[in-house]
């Protein structure tokens, strides 16, 4: 795991605000909108997310809905890679591939266009938070099922106490912050 320079880490920690009891009681939501609103901090964050993957042949960034879109698109630009949105079920207009995954109370699914990746695609999966790892693992399974190679994962933050990193043992996992 690559850690950002201490100055960036301190700035991120100061900017990300905790919102207690959102979206339900007992949850402390990590609000990244102050990071997005600060042009210098947002730019430094994107550069730090992309840095470990520069020169590693990434051809596509798969961004997970929805906050992953905000980070994945500029990371793709830095890496000179294509952007592939991974969406919740029923949101994409073309033929899709679907991967279901378990949630604490039920299931959910990600979809991607069936023709999004070629067999030569080398994919970086980007999202804002790595929690239990269910969504990111589903994104990796979906990417591989479409014939592409998962080059790695990049997250703004990891909630280490939820042990999601253990579900992503198929590729390097990079995170700027660990809670």
N, C-alpha and C positions, 0 to 999 in steps of 0.2 A: 504494500500500500504506500502510495506517495502522499506525503503530507505537504500542504501548502506552506509558504513562508509564514513564520509566526505572526507577522503583521497582518497578513490576509486572514489568518485564522481568528485573530483577536477582533478584527473588524467585522467578520461574519458573525461571531458570537455576540457582539454588541448589537448588530442589526437585526438578527432573527429574534422575533418576539414570541414568547410563550402565551398562548391563549388557553386558559384553563376551561375545562368542561365543554370543549368543542371537538368534534360535532356531537358528543354525548357526554354525560357526566363521567368523570374519572379520566378522561383523555386530556392530555396537554398537547394541543396542536402547535406545531412549529410553523409560524407564519413567515414566509420568505418574501412577502411583498416589499418590505423595506430594502432588501437586497436588490430587487428588480428596479426599484425607483431611484437608486443611486447609480448614475452612469459609470462612474469609476469603479465602484465596488462590483457592479454587475459585469463589467468588462474583465476585471481581474479574476472574477469567479469563473467565467467562461474559459479564459485562458488557462486557468489552473485545472479545470475539468478536462480540457483537451490535451494538456501537456504530456501526460504519460502515454498517450496514444499517437503522438506525432511521429511519423516515420515508421509506423508499424503496419502500414498497408490497409488501414481502415477505408473501405469503399462506401459504407453506408452507416448512418446513425439511425437506430431505431429508437424513437422517442415515445415513452409511455404516457398515455392520456392521464391527466391533463397538464399538470405542472411540469412533467417531463418534456412537453412540447416547448415550453418557455426556455428551457435549458438546452434541449437537444438541437433545436434549429441553429442557434449560433455556434454550438460546438461543431456541428456538421460543416458550417461555413469555415471555421478555423481549420478543420481537417481536410477541407476541399473534398468533402464526401457528400453523397446524396442523403436526403432525409426521408425516412419511412415512418409514418405515423402508425402507432399501435393503439387501436381505439377500443372502447367498450363495444359490446355486441350491438349490431344494427346501425352503426354510425357511418360505415363506409359504403360508397355507392356502387362498387364493382364486386365481382366474384371474390369471395374471401376464404381464408383459412381461419379456423377458430381453435383456441386453446382455453379450456376451462381450468379453474383452479379453486382451491378451497379458501374460504374466509372463516373467521371465527364462528360466524353463525350463518352458514350457507355457502353458496358458490358464486363465482363471477366468471367472466370470460373476456379474453382479448381477441381482437381480430386484426388481420392485416390483408391487404390485397394479395390474392393468390400469385400474382406475377411480380410482386414487389422486389424479390431477390433473385439473382441468378445463382447458379451453383458456385460461381467464383467469388461471390460477395463475401466480404470480411466485415462483420457488423459489430459496432459498439452500441450497447444498450444503455440508454441514459434515462434517469428519473431523478426526482428531487430527493426522495427518502428511501433508504433501505430499512424496512422494519422486519417483518417475519420472513421476507424473501419470496413469498408466494407469487406475487405479481411478476417480479423479475425472473424467477425460475420459469414461469409460464411463457414469458416473452422469449426466453432462451429456447425452450422447447419448440415454440412456434417458429422461431427463426431457423432452427435446425430442420424442422419438418419441411420448410420451404426450400431446403437445399443449401442454405448459407452456413457459414462458419461464424461462431460467436467469438470475437476477438477479445471482448472484455465488457466490463460494466463500469459506469461512472455515475456517482451519486454526490449530491451536495452534502448530504449528511446520512449517517448510519445510526440507528438506535440499537446499539450493541447488545443491550439487555434482552432484546427479542431474538437474538442469534440467527438473523436472516442470512448472514454471510455463509453459514454452513450449508445452505441450500444452493449456493452458487459456486460449487467447487470445479466447474467445468472451464472456468476462464478467470483471468485476473479481475479483482474487484478494487476499484479506487474510490475513495471517499475523502472529501475535504474536511469534514468534521465527524467526530465520533462522540455520541452522547451515551 
